[in-house]
Amino acid sequence: MNMLSYILVVCKRMWKKLYFRPIHLVVSFLQPVFWLTIFGFLFEAKFSSLQGNYLSYLLPGVCAMTVLQSSAQSGVLFIKDLQTNFFGRYNFVQQSKFSILISKIIADYTRILFQVLIILLIGFCIGVPNIQLTFSSTASLILVTFLFTLFYSSISCFIALKTKTSELMATFIHLLNLPIVFTSTALIPNKNLPDWLELIAKYNPLSHLSELLREMTITTPFESSVSGNSWVVLASLSLISFTTTYLYLRSIRYA
């Protein structure tokens, strides 16, 4: 079985799971809709009067948050495979551990990309202005969201493989995600943050993703700044986290 065929098999496994349990996909849209409607319209008057339409600023940030939160759940399937003793079969398949890991992340990414595109459509439907998507910007959106997914999904898979328990996996998802969101520029421009928080936001990976998505999907006068080239930062983080997880996956054997 070649790499492409194996990726397709893993994707089908994930899609079937969503088909039979669509509640996971439905729930994943509830929080973004909440941010866009409740949070967005609540703070629209405060920020829009100062710098422009706040919903235009918020929409790409909500897309970035969705990538973060969905990527954080990538390790859950490994947890289930470990608990059902399915994981041991990976030791006897012809595919390399590299193929197993990258196929798992690509399968998750197909769901994440679908979510991002639907959220952009929801933003258009509720009247978020200045949305613009061209062929080149859509291609860039696909690439940058994949880089962040590769980065954060690898971390999630590493924690799942290391801890082997759903409780610690849930702790990672709920304990780490909110601080990352609220110390980034996903929701609020960093010029409106306290000085110490503005400094953190400049280096937050979610800020880099948010700013790139804003450049690709929307026209907004809001100004935020990040430290360094965002493409280089996300590519470096994805390479480091994926390599670390892959090396750990190679080192373990489960019956």
C-alpha positions in Angstrom: 0.0 0.0 0.0 1.5 3.3 -1.0 1.5 6.5 1.1 -1.5 8.1 -0.7 -3.6 5.0 -0.4 -2.8 4.7 3.3 -3.7 8.4 3.9 -7.0 7.7 2.2 -7.7 4.7 4.4 -7.0 6.7 7.6 -9.1 9.6 6.3 -12.0 7.2 5.6 -11.7 5.9 9.2 -12.0 9.4 10.6 -14.9 10.4 8.2 -16.8 7.3 9.2 -16.4 8.1 12.8 -17.9 11.6 12.2 -20.7 10.1 10.1 -21.8 7.8 12.8 -21.2 10.4 15.6 -21.8 13.8 14.0 -22.3 15.4 17.4 -18.5 15.9 17.6 -18.7 18.0 14.4 -21.8 19.9 15.4 -20.3 20.8 18.8 -17.1 22.0 17.1 -19.2 24.7 15.4 -21.0 26.0 18.5 -18.1 27.8 20.1 -17.0 29.6 16.9 -20.6 30.8 16.4 -20.7 31.9 20.0 -17.5 34.0 19.6 -18.8 35.5 16.3 -22.3 36.4 17.6 -22.2 37.0 21.4 -18.6 38.0 21.8 -18.4 39.8 18.5 -21.5 41.9 18.8 -20.9 42.6 22.5 -17.5 44.2 21.8 -18.3 45.6 18.3 -19.3 49.0 19.6 -16.2 49.4 21.7 -13.6 48.5 19.0 -15.4 49.3 15.8 -15.8 53.0 16.6 -12.0 53.3 17.2 -10.4 51.4 14.4 -12.9 49.8 12.0 -15.4 47.0 11.9 -14.5 44.6 14.8 -16.3 41.6 13.2 -13.9 41.8 10.3 -11.0 41.6 12.7 -12.6 38.8 14.8 -13.6 36.4 12.0 -10.0 35.3 11.1 -9.2 35.0 14.8 -12.1 32.7 15.3 -10.9 30.6 12.4 -7.5 30.4 14.1 -9.0 29.4 17.4 -10.9 26.6 15.6 -7.7 25.3 14.2 -6.1 25.4 17.6 -9.0 23.7 19.5 -9.6 21.0 16.8 -5.9 20.2 16.5 -5.7 19.8 20.3 -8.0 16.8 20.0 -5.9 14.9 17.5 -4.4 12.7 20.2 -7.8 11.4 21.3 -7.9 8.7 18.7 -4.5 7.4 19.8 -5.9 7.2 23.4 -8.9 5.2 22.2 -6.6 2.9 20.1 -4.5 2.3 23.3 -7.5 1.6 25.4 -9.0 -0.9 23.0 -5.6 -2.6 22.3 -5.9 -1.5 18.6 -2.6 0.4 18.8 -0.5 -2.7 18.9 -1.5 -3.5 15.3 0.6 -0.5 14.2 3.7 -2.6 15.1 2.8 -5.2 12.4 1.6 -3.0 9.4 3.9 -2.4 6.4 3.6 1.3 6.8 6.3 3.2 8.6 5.6 5.1 11.8 6.1 8.3 9.8 3.3 7.3 7.5 1.1 6.4 10.5 1.6 9.8 12.1 1.4 12.0 9.1 -1.7 10.2 7.8 -3.4 10.7 11.2 -2.7 14.4 11.1 -3.7 14.8 7.5 -7.0 13.0 8.3 -7.6 15.4 11.1 -6.7 18.3 8.9 -9.4 17.5 6.3 -11.9 18.0 9.1 -10.2 21.2 10.3 -10.1 22.8 6.9 -13.8 22.0 6.4 -14.5 23.8 9.7 -12.5 26.9 8.8 -14.3 27.2 5.4 -17.7 26.8 7.0 -16.9 29.5 9.6 -15.9 31.9 6.8 -19.2 31.1 5.2 -21.1 31.7 8.5 -19.2 35.1 8.8 -20.4 36.0 5.3 -24.0 35.0 6.1 -24.1 37.1 9.3 -22.9 40.1 7.4 -19.2 40.3 8.3 -17.8 42.9 5.8 -14.6 43.0 3.7 -14.3 39.2 3.3 -12.1 38.5 0.3 -10.9 35.1 -1.0 -8.9 34.6 -4.2 -7.3 31.5 -5.6 -3.9 32.4 -4.2 -5.2 33.5 -0.8 -7.2 30.2 -0.5 -4.0 28.2 -1.4 -2.1 30.2 1.3 -4.9 29.6 3.8 -4.7 25.9 3.2 -0.9 25.9 3.7 -0.8 28.0 6.8 -3.6 26.2 8.6 -1.9 22.9 7.7 1.4 24.1 9.3 -0.4 25.1 12.5 -2.3 21.8 12.5 0.9 19.8 12.0 2.5 21.8 14.9 -0.3 21.5 17.5 -1.6 18.1 16.5 1.9 16.7 16.9 1.9 18.0 20.4 -1.5 16.5 21.1 -0.4 13.1 19.8 2.8 13.2 21.8 0.9 13.9 25.0 -1.6 11.1 24.2 1.2 8.6 23.5 3.1 9.7 26.6 0.2 9.8 29.1 -2.1 7.1 27.6 -5.1 8.4 29.6 -8.1 10.4 28.5 -8.1 12.4 31.7 -4.7 13.9 31.1 -5.5 14.5 27.5 -8.6 16.5 28.5 -6.5 18.5 31.0 -4.2 19.4 28.1 -7.1 20.5 25.9 -8.9 22.6 28.4 -6.0 23.9 30.5 -3.7 25.0 27.7 -6.1 26.3 25.0 -7.7 29.2 26.8 -4.4 30.8 28.0 -3.1 30.5 24.4 -6.3 32.2 23.0 -6.4 35.0 25.5 -2.7 35.8 25.2 -2.9 36.1 21.5 -4.2 38.6 19.0 -7.0 36.2 17.9 -9.7 38.3 19.8 -8.2 41.6 20.5 -5.4 43.7 18.7 -2.3 43.7 20.9 -2.2 47.5 20.9 -5.3 47.3 23.1 -3.6 44.9 25.6 -1.6 45.7 28.7 2.2 46.0 27.9 3.1 42.7 29.4 0.4 40.9 27.6 1.2 42.6 24.3 4.7 41.3 24.6 3.4 37.7 25.0 1.0 38.1 22.2 3.8 39.0 19.8 5.4 35.6 20.3 2.3 33.5 20.6 2.0 31.0 17.7 -1.8 31.6 17.6 -1.1 35.3 16.9 1.1 34.4 13.9 -1.7 32.2 12.5 -4.4 34.9 13.2 -2.4 37.6 11.5 -1.7 35.4 8.4 -5.4 34.5 8.1 -6.3 38.2 8.3 -3.9 39.0 5.5 -5.5 36.2 3.4 -9.2 36.5 4.0 -10.2 40.0 5.0 -9.5 43.7 4.7 -9.3 45.5 8.0 -7.7 48.7 9.4 -7.0 47.0 12.7 -3.3 46.8 13.5 -1.6 44.0 15.3 2.1 43.0 15.3 4.0 39.8 15.8 7.7 39.2 16.3 9.5 37.6 13.4 8.3 36.1 10.1 5.1 34.2 10.8 5.7 31.7 8.0 9.1 30.8 9.3 7.9 30.6 12.9 5.0 28.2 12.1 7.2 26.1 9.8 9.9 25.8 12.4 7.4 24.9 15.2 5.7 22.3 13.0 9.0 20.7 12.1 10.2 20.5 15.7 7.0 19.2 17.1 6.3 16.6 14.4 9.9 15.3 14.5 9.8 15.0 18.3 6.5 13.1 18.2 7.7 10.9 15.3 10.9 9.9 17.1 8.9 9.0 20.2 6.4 7.0 18.2 9.3 5.0 16.7 10.7 4.2 20.1 7.6 2.6 21.6 6.1 -0.8 21.2 2.7 -1.8 22.4 1.2 -5.3 22.1 
